[in-house]
């Protein structure tokens, strides 16, 4: 079984790899679209700006002419297990308003707005917060309501269809903190930084 972690220049890759290695699941960090296409399971992590991330996905190209954007879309379309983390979750949606309007992968219809500033509300949303589990994706099996996970973000996913939400979290508003659609699972929080709760999710993904 091959797990590929997509390297598209947006950081936070090694910590995901180390978490999987700790669980006994080797994973390759790759900037080669062909290697991503050859994987059984794919993880799209990321920290940074939405527009820059989409630009990088389009510009990374294999010798055969396949872009990383093509590879990611094909992996998802073919039904292989796919895990988006933080920015990797946001990129799955239709568009983001971060630093202008940017088109996303469009796998999950919806937008990525910024948290509105409110008295007493800190933006970015940074630190530990709790999950309210709505749907039991395989990665959420055994995760109790109220489980604490680690966030760092100023933008959040607002899917058009509320039924794709797997978990929600409160930060001024109730926002989608995890989504699940067929073979795609994604979290706004960082499972690799969320202790045993996050490791349990990565373990469940690796065993899919």
N, C-alpha and C positions, 0 to 999 in steps of 0.2 A: 504494500500500500504506500503510495507516494502522496505526501502532503506538501503543497507548494504555498509559500508565503510570497505574495506579489510585492516586488521591489519596484516602486515607481517614483522613488526619490522623495517620499513624504515621511520618512522616519518611523521610529517605534517598531522596527522589525525584529531586532535581536531579542528584545524582551519577550515577544510572542514566541519566538523560536526557543528560547531558554525555558519558558513555561512548559512547552510541549515536550522538550527533552527531559525535563524534570519528571514528567508523567510517563516517560518511556516511549514517546512517539517522535522519532526523528522527523524533521521538517526542513526542506530546502528553501532558502531565500533566493529568489530568482528575478532577474530583470529581463529574462529571455521569454518572450511570448510562447515559443515552441515548448519550453519546459513546463510552462503553466498549462498548456494544452495537453501535455502528457501526464499530468497529475491526476490522481483519483479524487482528491479533495483540495479545495483552494481557500486560502484565507486572504482577505483584502483589509489590512490594517491601515493606519494613517493618522498623522497629526499635521495640521497645516491648513492652507486655504483651498477651498473647493475649486476655484477656477484654475489655479496652478496644478492641482491634482488631475483635473480633466485634460489639461494641456499635455501633461506628462504621459498620461495613458494613451493619448493619440499619437504622441511623437516617438515613443519607444517602439521600435520595429525590428523584427527578426530579419535574418538574411533572406528568408522566403517572402518577405513583404507583409507579414502578419503583425498588426499593431497589438499592443497590450490591451487596448480597448476591445479589439476584436476577440482576443483570447478570453478575456473575462466574460464577455457577453456569450461566447460560445459555450464555455464551461457551465454557465447558468442555464442556458437554453437546453443543453444536453442532460440536465437533471443531476449533475454531480453535486455532492454536498459543498455548500459555499457559506463562508462565515465572514461577514463584514464587521469591522470594529471601528467605532468612533467616526472619523471621516470616511472610512470604508463603508459605513452604514449610510451616511448622508449621500454619498455618490450614487447609491442605488436608486434614489428618487429622481423625479423628472427635472427639477431645477432648484437652484439656490439663489438667495439674494445677497450672499456674502460678497462684498466689494463689487456690486453690480449684479446683473442677471447672468447666470451661467447654466447651460444645459447639462444635466446629469446622464446617467446610464438609462434611466427610464424603465428600469426593471419593476419598480414599485411606483405607481402614479402618486404624485404628491410633491410638496414643496419643502424647502429648508429655510425657515425664517429665523430671525435673531430674537433672543429673549428681549422683551420690552423692559426698559428700565423702570423700576418701581421703588418706592421708598423702602429701604431695608433689604432689597434684593440685590445680591452680588452677581455681577456678570463680568467675567465668565463664571459659570456654575462649576465650582472646583471643590473636590473633596468627596467624602462618603455620603451616600444617600440611599434610601430604601427603595425596594422594588415592590410593586403590586402586580402579581402574576395574573394575567388574564387568560392565557392559553398555554397549554403544556406542550411546547415544542420539545423535541428530544433533549435539547441542551438544558431545558429547565426542569427536567425530571428530578424530583427530590429537592428542588430549591423552594424553601418556604416563603410565604408572603412575609414581607418585611426584611428580607435578606439585604444586607448592606453591600454596596458595590461602589467602585471609585470612578468619578466623572471628572473630565476637564473639557468644557466646551462652552461656546457662546451662542451657537446655533443648534437647532433641534429639528427632528424629522416630524412632519405633519402629513402622514399619508392620507390620500383621498378616502380610502376605504378603512374605517376604524377597525374592521375585523382582522386586518393583518397585524394589528398590535398584539404582541405576546406579553408585554409588560409595560407598565407606566410608572412614572415617578413625579413627585411634586417639587416644583421649584418656581414659585409664583403662579404657575399654571400646572395642570396635569399634562405631561408630554409623553410621547412614545419613547420609552427607553430600550425596548427590544421589539423586533418585528420578526415575523415568521410567515413565509410564503413558499409553499412547496418545499423545494430543496434549499431554499435560502433562509438563513438565520442571521440576524445582525443585532448588534448592541451599540447603544450610544456610549455606554460605559466601557472601561477597559478590563476585561476579564483577567488579563495577565497581571493586573495590579490589584485585583480584588480578592486576594487570599484564597482560602479553600473554596469559597462560593464560585469564584471565577475559574479556578482550576477544575472544578466539577463540570463546568460548561465546556471547557476545552477537551476534557476527557470524553464527555458524551459525544462531542463532534468527531473526535478522532476515532471513536468506535462505531460511528454510523455505518 
